[in-house]
Amino acid sequence: MNPGFEVVYQENGVGGALYSVRFEGEEKSELDKFLENSTVQASKEFDCFVARLEDMVDSFGFKEHFFKNREGSIRDSLAALHYDNGPLRLYCLRWSSVLLIAGSGGIKRTRTYQDDGVLREAAEKLQRVDELILARQKSREIVIDATTGIIEGNLIFTSDAYDHDIIA
């Protein structure tokens, strides 16, 4: 059974709106857990990575060149945020240059993320989240402001939403 989740607001600025995902039974969002992970923090690029993320929210926006796009399938918005092609990866749903929904990630030590259990799990969870958000956007239960990236509507997905929202 898939856990429920909530899309949670993190912050917004001139560059756009940053959200994350908090799964049922968790106190922290996936982004917060990523940023507090000691292995991630030990990466030599961590400080620059965090500064880049802040700059994106504050002014640059979530431009395509900051991401390794098409990490998932052609049907989803999965992208990996990196800093100067270093090994640190944050898997996100890049919906536009003004909306980013951050998941989790880690240090990429394998050729592909699919070969690493932690990275694969982070990516696959986000792909399921992406499907459900898209279904709610199509039904107008969720509305995304194209200028600011702010999401309005029902951002709480119970475990039964996996069956209901995708089929609906």
Secondary structure, 3 states (H helix, E strand, C coil): CCCCEEEEEEEEECCEEEEEEEECCCCCCHHHHHHHCHHHHCCCCHHHHHHHHHHHHHHHCCCHHHEEECCCCCCCCEEEECCCCCCEEEEEEEEECCEEEEEEEEECCCCCHHHCHHHHHHHHHHHHHHHHHHHHHHCCCEEECCCCCCEEECCEECCCHHHHHHHC
